[in-house]
Amino acid sequence: MKVTAEKNEQVANMVFGSIYPLYLNRLEKNGRTKDELDQVLRWFTGLDQSALDHIIESKETYRDLFEKASIHANAHLIKGVVCGYRIEEIEDEFEVYKKCRQMEKLIDELAKGRKMEKILREEKK
């Protein structure tokens, strides 16, 4: 599937704090915890816990989240399909959409029981 400018803008304007509880609910149903979700989000965004909590509570958008984030240097290692979109094929011009799908891939892996060491990708030496 192809990402459009409209789709990118739609995701960019979604309130992250309204989606966060959905991520958490999904993970808790699969035996994972809020701490694990927050650990993954901190790894991906480079934000500390207080900054992450502020974004969730203040109803900031995905665009706001990613503008404040320092995306992890190994984020390029996040590959695969999420919601019908192959992450590595999403064009760079749709940056917010791509980052959102990368983050959701990490959350999917967490929900499926993947080990944290695998989720928090490291370059192979």
ChimeraX attribute file (.defattr): number of C-alpha atoms within 10 A of each C-alpha:
attribute: neighborCount
match mode: 1-to-1
recipient: residues
	/A:1	9
	/A:2	10
	/A:3	15
	/A:4	14
	/A:5	10
	/A:6	10
	/A:7	13
	/A:8	18
	/A:9	15
	/A:10	13
	/A:11	16
	/A:12	21
	/A:13	14
	/A:14	16
	/A:15	19
	/A:16	21
	/A:17	19
	/A:18	14
	/A:19	13
	/A:20	13
	/A:21	13
	/A:22	11
	/A:23	16
	/A:24	20
	/A:25	13
	/A:26	16
	/A:27	22
	/A:28	14
	/A:29	10
	/A:30	13
	/A:31	11
	/A:32	17
	/A:33	17
	/A:34	14
	/A:35	10
	/A:36	15
	/A:37	20
	/A:38	18
	/A:39	15
	/A:40	19
	/A:41	20
	/A:42	19
	/A:43	20
	/A:44	22
	/A:45	20
	/A:46	17
	/A:47	18
	/A:48	14
	/A:49	13
	/A:50	9
	/A:51	15
	/A:52	19
	/A:53	13
	/A:54	12
	/A:55	19
	/A:56	19
	/A:57	12
	/A:58	11
	/A:59	14
	/A:60	17
	/A:61	20
	/A:62	24
	/A:63	22
	/A:64	17
	/A:65	21
	/A:66	16
	/A:67	12
	/A:68	15
	/A:69	17
	/A:70	14
	/A:71	18
	/A:72	14
	/A:73	13
	/A:74	13
	/A:75	18
	/A:76	13
	/A:77	13
	/A:78	18
	/A:79	15
	/A:80	14
	/A:81	14
	/A:82	15
	/A:83	10
	/A:84	9
	/A:85	15
	/A:86	16
	/A:87	21
	/A:88	15
	/A:89	14
	/A:90	18
	/A:91	13
	/A:92	11
	/A:93	12
	/A:94	17
	/A:95	15
	/A:96	23
	/A:97	25
	/A:98	21
	/A:99	23
	/A:100	19
	/A:101	22
	/A:102	24
	/A:103	18
	/A:104	16
	/A:105	20
	/A:106	24
	/A:107	22
	/A:108	17
	/A:109	15
	/A:110	23
	/A:111	20
	/A:112	13
	/A:113	14
	/A:114	13
	/A:115	10
	/A:116	14
	/A:117	8
	/A:118	11
	/A:119	18
	/A:120	17
	/A:121	18
	/A:122	12
	/A:123	7
	/A:124	4
	/A:125	3
